[in-house]
Amino acid sequence: MKTLVIAEKPDMGRTIAAVIEPKAKNNRSYLEGERYIITWAIGHLLGLAEPDAYDEKFKRWNFGDLPILPDRFKIVPNPRTKDQLKTIGELAKRCDAIVNACDAAREGQYIFALIQQQLKLTQPVKRLWISDLTSESIAKGFAELHDASEFENLTMAARARSEADWLIGMNATRAFTTKHRELLSVGRVQTPVLALIYDRQKEIENFDSLTYYEIKAEFEQDARKYTGSWQGDRLTDGERAAAIAEKVRGKEGRITEYEVKETKEYPYKLYDLTLLQREANAKFGYSAKKTLDIAQALYERHKVISYPRTSSNYVTEQNIDGMHKVLHMLKSSSYKELAEGGRPNLVHVGNKAVCNPTRVEDHHAILPTLRRPGTLSKEEQNVYDLVIRRFLSHFYPAAEYKQHTVLTEVESETFKTNVKELLSLGWKVCLPGDDGTKSGSSRGKKKDEEEESEDLVSEPFQIDKDRPVQCTGAEAKEKATQPPKHFTEGTLLKAMESAGKQLENEELRDAMKDAGLGTPATRAATIERLKNVGYITMQGKKITVTQKGRTAVELIRHAGVELLTSPEMTGQWERRLYQISKGEAAREKFMDNVRRFTISIIEKVRTQQKADASMFGTEEANKGGRRGGGSRSGNGNSKSGRAATGVEKGERNTGTPTTKPQAGSMQPLAPCPREGCGGQLIEGRKGYGCTHYKQGCGFVIWKEFEGKKISPAMLNALLTKGQTQLLSFKQAGGEVKARISLADRNSGKLTLEQTDRSVASSTS
């Protein structure tokens, strides 16, 4: 009998097969060779069941039925990929051993564990644990397969994370939704992230700007000119500031202090996923999800970078030789000049800025592989370029500067000058263009609200501290203190990563120092989720909270469950999950605590006063209409169908609707797909329209199209897949097979797409 290899995705499976079974026969959903049959999941083939799998009564959202606390969690196949699950089951019957080749991380472990559970696989299992998909790594990984028992604790931690998220998300979402008759998605990660954005926006709105004055003076000594900033308490009196400028202008001054010291700047850390997402957002405006998708393509399809969903900025001793080989490979690429300038001796096991095994958990930092890129799209090239330049920078020495600090006194007034003189660019030659190296640029160093300017010069800077200087000019400029900046996706990722730093509990702070809110793999999905449920919207690169998002945070905090909006709970969870993964804590005790917390949420929401419908800023709120998920009764019991839940089902949740609402209930069916809208689709008499139609959203999908009635299930398919299943249509030439496709996500326009891919008609 043969060994079945289960990869996480098709591309990974085919790449593995090319190494271990190069002559394998391709059977579309699997590859078969002499020793191995290689197949794959398609991400999550299975997930935790909806509440109605435990009891039919849960189809209706009713506060009186909460909390929902399953004794044993049921799992169900993803209907879109059930055929692949069946294929794995059939192949397993022909094999006497299995290799788990899913991603080497907690979630990959969980994907395999659910497959093993559902199909009741009893064969002995080995674990492939690799960080990139190069031929060398795959061959080495198969030569050193681990026993599956080594990862049992990691599997338990993954199950605990998923089931705990289900308990909190499912119960809290139903509780707040039925109580306030508005779809309010609540989740263990998404809610504190929303609170971060909400708190920043409140800071901006409550900011009281202060006018102050800055005095700059120009000095000259022979041919040397330099600028100084007045030193003293912040000036809020314009007349006094102007008087000081007038007082020193044209007068002789003396240098009271002149300090010169040499400084070095070392290369920035190697990329983990979050850092790469932040850089790509800052440089190219890419969303976190877009960067993740590009990085996954560079890893899976092009195989030019290592596993991107990593939280580490370091490598282990085993990576050093590979890094040297990549440097050599790059000498015959478009990066030839930079690669040839690199010094291999700078990257070694003793360089803790690069090689620090204690800081590597599941995967090392993102590195380029020995594979040369073929044809990359512009966006793929941009992200690949970031990775290559960051990698090459570590083969260069530190950038060197002379830091000049000058204090000049004129008429008893003191001015300070900071000059940064470039001696050697070092690793900064790897930066694209002139990033950070332009002569004459200044970098602001925040000191309270004022900036202490710094002039960067490339020519030698020298003055004689024992000789006088002339103040050739002075000017007082009006300034205003600035509010905090709105989050961008890049700065929000940084805030999510460091969310625990403000926690007072040192142990929790330590537990979150490498985790933050979410994981590198899930942060992009969390941000997308907040957009999809209408809590946040984008204004260019700025993230702003919608009225619905504001109300959600305030209701949760006022209910007395503010822990849901705090990083503290995630800190507690991450600490305990890490201990479970290491065999240092019991999964059962963790889940007992989560159940108790779930019960406390329900009890606190039960006594909360129902929010006025106008607080959510949605159109049906303005009309005062009855909405699904609630009734007219004061206790908020649901008498209508179901809404899409806010449960963070697995770390790769797409945020798409998972339940079938009852027709005509005004129940929110799904987020409006129109970018930046923030509304919800509801069912009307003739079509499915957006609740934000009075705000200008014209998205509507009519119920009748080409003689077919668009059912809620078909609507779901259009929104999630972009098309329906194959249908039969009567036309002049006879019956044809075609799919209804969503042609425009801004208007809801539909087209008919025949099996030969020709567009038949467009009437919506």
Salt bridges, closest charged atoms under 4 A:
GLU8 OE2 - ARG652 NH1 2.35
ASP11 OD1 - ARG14 NH1 3.64
GLU32 OE2 - LYS2 NZ 2.80
GLU32 OE2 - ARG94 NH2 2.44
GLU50 OE2 - LYS649 NZ 2.86
ASP52 OD2 - ARG642 NH1 2.07
GLU56 OE1 - LYS59 NZ 3.18
ASP65 OD1 - LYS57 NZ 3.85
ASP103 OD2 - ARG652 NH2 3.74
GLU107 OE2 - HIS44 NE2 3.21
GLU107 OE1 - ARG161 NH2 3.25
GLU144 OE1 - LYS140 NZ 3.36
ASP147 OD1 - LYS126 NZ 3.70
GLU150 OE1 - HIS146 ND1 3.21
GLU163 OE1 - ARG587 NH2 2.46
ASP165 OD2 - ARG161 NH1 2.92
ASP165 OD1 - ARG188 NE 2.99
GLU182 OE2 - LYS548 NZ 3.67
GLU182 OE1 - ARG627 NE 3.36
ASP199 OD1 - ARG557 NH1 2.95
GLU205 OE2 - ARG550 NH2 2.18
GLU214 OE1 - LYS479 NZ 3.82
ASP222 OD2 - ARG467 NH1 2.69
GLU246 OE1 - ARG249 NH1 2.61
GLU265 OE2 - LYS420 NZ 2.26
GLU265 OE1 - LYS428 NZ 2.74
GLU265 OE2 - ARG443 NH1 3.51
GLU279 OE2 - ARG390 NH2 3.55
ASP293 OD2 - LYS289 NZ 2.90
GLU300 OE2 - LYS9 NZ 3.44
ASP321 OD2 - LYS325 NZ 3.34
GLU340 OE2 - LYS336 NZ 3.21
GLU379 OE2 - LYS290 NZ 2.54
GLU380 OE2 - ARG301 NH2 2.91
GLU380 OE1 - HIS302 NE2 3.14
ASP385 OD2 - ARG389 NE 2.97
GLU409 OE2 - ARG254 NH2 3.41
GLU413 OE2 - LYS247 NZ 2.99
GLU421 OE1 - HIS404 NE2 2.76
ASP435 OD2 - LYS283 NZ 2.78
GLU450 OE2 - ARG234 NE 3.33
GLU452 OE2 - LYS416 NZ 3.68
GLU454 OE2 - LYS445 NZ 3.23
ASP466 OD1 - LYS465 NZ 3.69
GLU489 OE2 - LYS531 NZ 2.76
GLU497 OE1 - ARG278 NH1 3.44
GLU507 OE1 - ARG575 NH1 3.19
ASP510 OD1 - LYS513 NZ 2.68
ASP514 OD1 - ARG359 NH2 3.89
GLU528 OE2 - LYS531 NZ 3.04
GLU574 OE1 - ARG106 NH1 3.98
GLU574 OE2 - ARG188 NH1 3.60
GLU603 OE2 - ARG606 NH2 3.28
GLU619 OE2 - LYS694 NZ 3.85
GLU620 OE2 - ARG627 NH1 3.39
GLU651 OE2 - ARG106 NH2 3.05
GLU651 OE2 - ARG161 NE 3.90
GLU683 OE2 - LYS703 NZ 2.79
GLU753 OE1 - ARG757 NH1 2.74
